[in-house]
Amino acid sequence: MRFLRPIPKRLLPDDMLVFPSDGMGGFGEARSIRHVRAEITEAMCDDAHRSSALSGRVFVDAVNSQGAFEVPAGSRVLVGSLPHMIVRSCKRCAVIRGRVHHWELEVS
């Protein structure tokens, strides 16, 4: 896998607002990332105040996502009109020589 093309913009229909974690329980200033792909599912929740919970994965391309950066775990994100979610993990997907192709954010 020497060369992998960027994820095409037509497959990145969503925009995301990121409030990066400051590492001390707070959040930094909002940053926008345009052209991401959110694959979110709704699951039933045991919490008496909420009937369902959202979770899933957000794909951020290193080339075609405007404003792309490695989002730290613990950050808060808003994708489209969905309620805010927390980034549980950020997986860096790299190609040859460690160059980042895209990031996969696990959110809930």
Secondary structure, 3 states (H helix, E strand, C coil): CCCCCCCCHHHCCEEEEEECECCCCCECCCEEEEEEEEEEEEEECCCCCCCEEEEEEEEEECCCCECCCCCCCCCEEEECCCCCEEEEEEEEEECHHHCEEEEEEEEC
